[in-house]
Amino acid sequence: MKLKLRNPLTFFDLETTGTSVVNDRIIEISVVKVMPNGETIIKTNKINPTVPIPAETSVIHGIYDEDVKDAPTFKNIAKSLTKFLEGSDLAGFNILKFDVPMLVEEFLRVGIDFDVSKRKLIDAQKIFHMMEKRTLSAAYKFYCDKELTDAHSAEADTLATLAVLEAQVVKYEGQEVVDNLGNKLGVIENDMEKLHALTSSNMVDLAGRIILNKEGVACFNFGKHRNQPVATVLKSEPNYYNWMMNGDFPQDTKRRLTEIKLKAFASFNK
């Protein structure tokens, strides 16, 4: 079954030096670009992170310093990657919590504003967890009846995710999705806009530090101000903005926070 696409849909997976969006770096990226006509284009690149790869991380994905010492840096490939992703929606497994924030952060480090706000983001893991709640290897076995023998290989993971999403649409199309409290979230459809709405419509920043509540108001999603409107907190506690801007938060989080602050204070001063 082919996915119904209005725009190209690019599946991607990253291997990195660690799990910190702020401090770690990409060492491999694999993308599978699916065109509306069904054509697929696969690109996989090792990347020199310019920092040592921790041994405990190399054990997981099998990529060592020696493997990337002659590879291009992210800065070297950033412009061509941006061009390749132009006009494409993004998909993957767990991309909302990690891969998209990491990719955007790497682009920001080299001075490129890779804005994903106009793209649909499809996270097969969120659909999987909504419906079955397991891992990529288990999802591949469950939906495709195949073993993921090269787990933690970026290309194998990316191709497996493509197969999983296609199988999810076949299995669940027309079925209603509810959360753990029984609230109706929507219906699974072979429509990237609908899948985007199910998996990522309440996000404000990519790290999930700020989300939209049911009324569409941007609220903090962590710490002492969790579930409180960002604009209200910034008005009553201005130093909280400075604390976040000077803290260990991704650049994307900081710019979204600044946008909310500027918009809120403009309305306060009217």
N, C-alpha and C positions, 0 to 999 in steps of 0.2 A: 504493500500500500504506500502510495506517495503522499507526503505531507502537502496540504493545500497552502501554497505560499503566494503572497502578493509581492514580497520582497525576498531577496536572497536571505537565507538563514545560515549563519555561521556557527557551527559547533566548535568549541575550543576547550582545551585542557592545558593546565600549567603544571610544570614541576619546578619547585623553588628551593631556596636554601633553608627555608623554615616556614613557619606559619604566621609570622608577624607582617602585616601589610606595610607597616611603617619601616621596619628594619631589615626585612628579608628581600631577596631579589629573585627574579625569574631565571631559570637555567635551561628550560626547554619549553617551547610552545608548539602545540599541534592544532591546526585548524582544518575543519572539513566544511567547505562552503557549498551549501546545497542551493542550486538555482531553481527558480520557479518551474523550469522545464524538466527538473529532475536530475540535471547534470551535477556531478560533485567534483570539487577541486580540493585536493589535499596538499597541505604544506606543513612540514615539520622542521623546526630549527632548534639546534642547540644554541645557547646564549652564554657568553662569558659574563658572569654576574659582577666581576671586578672585586669580589670579596670571597674568602675561603668558604667552601661548602662543608658544613659540619659533618663529621664522620657518621654520626647517628642518622643524619638525613640521607646521606649517600647509600647507607644500608637499605633504606626503604625503596628508593627509586633507581639505584644502581648507577647513578651519574656521579663521577668523581672530578676533582679539580683538573686532572690530566685530560679528561674527556672534553673539557670546555676551554682549555687554555688558549687554543687557536680560533675559537668561535667568535663571531661578531658580538659586540656589546648590544644592549637594547637600544642605545642611542643610534647605533649603526643601522638598525633595521626599522626604527620607529616610523619613518616617513613611508617606507614601502608597505609596512603593515597597516598603517592608517589608510593608505590608498586601497589596499586589498579589502579592508573592512568597510569601505565607504558604501553607504546605502544599504548595509546589511543589518538585519536583526541578529541577536546573539542568543545562543543556547548552549547548554552544558549540564553537567551534574554537579550540584552544589556551587554554581557560579555566583549566586547572589551573595553568599556569605564570604566567599574567598576569592575566586578567580576574577570576577569583574572588578571588585575593589583593588586587587593587586595589579591588574592590568592598567586600570585608570591611574593608579599611583605611579606606576613606572612611566607612563606617558607624561604625567605632570612633572616628574623629575627631570625630563628632558625638554620641558617647555611646550608640550603639546596638550591642549585641552581636549581630551577625548570624551566628548559629552555623550552620555548614553541616554539622556532624558528623552530624546526623540526616537529611540529604538525600542522595539519590543524585546523583552528579556524573558526567555523561557527556561525555567529550571526543572529538568526532568526529575531531580531528587525531590523537590517539593511535591510534585504530582505523585511520585512513588511513595513518599512518606504519608501523604494524605490517604493513599489507597492501600498501601501494603507495609510501609514503614520498615525498610531494610537497607542494605548496602548496594553499591553498584554491582559487585560480583553476584550478589543474590538476585538483584534486579535482572541482570543479564540471563541468569539461569531460569528465573521465574518467567520472564516475558518471552525470551528467545530460545529457551531450552538448550543453552550452550554454556560451556565453561569459559570464564574469562581467564585464560592462562597467562596473559601478559599484563595483569593488573599492575598499576603504577607506571606503565609505559604510556606516555602522553597520547600517542597515536592510537594505541589499543583502547585506552579508556574513552577517547573521543569517538571512535567508530562504534564502540559498544553503546555509548550514550545515544548516538543517532538511532541505532537499532532499537534501543529501549523506548525512546520517545515515539517512534513509529508504532511499536507494539502497544504502547499505552493508549494511543489514540484509537487503535483498532479495538482494544479490550474494553475501554471505558466510554467511548463516544456515546453521548446521550445520557450518561449517568450523572446524578446529582452529587455534589461534593458538600460535606458538612464538616465542621470542626469538632473538636473534642467535647464541646458543650451542646452540640446538636444544631448550631446555627448554620443556616444554608449559605454556602459561599458561591455557588454557581453550578454550571454544568460543563462536563468535559466535552469539547468540540474540536474538530479538525480545523481550527481557526487560531492563528498565532496571536491575534489581538485578544481573544477570549482566554487563551492559556496564559498570556502575559498578565491579564487582569487577575487571574486566580493565583499566580505565583509571586508577583512582585508589585502590585498596584499600590501598596501602602508605604512603599519605601520613599524616604526623602534623600538620605545619604546612603551610599553603597555599603558602608560598614554596619548599617542598621542602628546607629546611635540615635537617629531621629526618624520617627515614623508618623504616618497620618492616623489619627483615631477615626472612629466611625463617622464623626462629623466632618472629617477632612481637615482637621487642625493638626499642624505639626507639633508633636510632643516628644520630649526626651524618652528614650527607651532604655535608660540605664541610670544607676546611681540614686542619689537622694531625691532627685527631681523626676524620677521615672513616672510616666503617664501625665506629667504636667505640661501645659502648653509652653513651647519654647519662648514665644514672645512675652508671655506673662512673667516667666522666670527672669528673662533678661531685663525686663523693666524693673522688677522688684529687687533683683540682685545683679547689678551690672558687672561686678567683679567675676561672676561665673563665666561670662564671655571671655574675659582676659585669661582666666584659668584654663579654659579649653584651648584657646588660641596658642597658649604657651605650653600646652600639655602634649602628651604622646598620642595624638589623634591623627588620622590620615588627613592629607591636604583636602581631599574631597569633602570630608566632614566639616572642616573649618570653613570652606567656601560656602557650603550650604547654610551653615550657622550664620555667616556674615550676611548672606542674602536675606535670611529671615529677619535678622536684626535691622538691616537697612529698611526693609519693607515695613516692619513693625513700627520703627521710630518715625518713619515718614507719616504713617497713619496717626500716631500719637500726637504729632506736632501740627496736624491739620486743625 
